[in-house]
Amino acid sequence: MGALAEIHDRTARGYRVDLGKTSRKIIVYRDDETVRGFADACPHMGVPLPWNADDYMSPDGKYLRCANHGALFDLDGKCVFGPCKGEALPPIQLEVRGRYVWLLT
């Protein structure tokens, strides 16, 4: 997917991943050398979370945020505030190998 250094610590970045005839947008959240991946689709409406590229984090940096309706997701992807409370972002399997983030299929 990309270099770990492209993602600042305790922030998230979006990637478009080509999967043969389809592609999907993935959120990658970094915490030190650990990454978590989620589908970039709010469970409430299925739309991407940010209005602006890579603007995934709440102002306090504690949550992933959906710009459309203000939903907040904990860093495990569970919606803790907003119209999708109790639902979750679909997880995406990722792994750090060396200095790079890899999508596991």
BELVEN-V19010 format. One record per residue. N is the residue number from 1. OMEGA is omega in whole degrees, 0 to 359 (* if undefined). D_FIRST is the distance of its C-alpha to the first C-alpha in Angstrom with 1 decimal. Layout:
n: [N,N]
omega: [OMEGA,OMEGA]
d_first: [D_FIRST,D_FIRST]
This chain:
n: [1,2,3,4,5,6,7,8,9,10,11,12,13,14,15,16,17,18,19,20,21,22,23,24,25,26,27,28,29,30,31,32,33,34,35,36,37,38,39,40,41,42,43,44,45,46,47,48,49,50,51,52,53,54,55,56,57,58,59,60,61,62,63,64,65,66,67,68,69,70,71,72,73,74,75,76,77,78,79,80,81,82,83,84,85,86,87,88,89,90,91,92,93,94,95,96,97,98,99,100,101,102,103,104,105]
omega: [180,180,178,181,178,183,178,181,180,173,179,179,178,177,170,183,177,181,182,182,179,173,177,179,183,173,174,177,181,172,184,181,180,176,174,181,179,171,179,180,180,180,182,184,181,182,176,182,187,168,179,182,174,177,186,190,172,182,180,178,183,187,164,187,172,183,185,182,176,178,177,181,175,187,168,176,182,179,182,179,176,187,180,183,181,176,182,171,177,181,176,181,178,178,173,176,184,180,186,175,181,174,176,180,*]
d_first: [0.0,3.8,7.3,9.2,11.9,10.5,11.5,15.2,16.9,18.1,16.3,13.7,11.2,10.3,7.4,8.7,7.4,10.0,11.9,14.7,17.3,15.7,12.7,12.2,11.4,9.9,11.1,9.8,13.0,13.5,16.9,17.4,15.3,14.7,12.0,12.9,11.3,13.5,14.0,14.9,18.4,21.5,23.7,26.7,26.0,22.5,21.6,18.6,19.4,19.5,21.9,20.3,16.7,15.1,18.7,17.9,20.3,24.0,26.2,27.0,23.4,24.2,22.8,20.1,22.2,22.8,24.4,26.4,28.7,27.9,26.6,25.2,22.9,23.1,20.0,20.1,19.8,23.6,25.5,28.3,29.8,30.2,30.9,28.4,29.7,29.3,26.4,22.8,19.3,17.9,15.8,12.3,11.9,9.3,10.1,10.1,11.1,12.8,11.1,7.4,5.7,5.4,6.5,10.1,12.3]
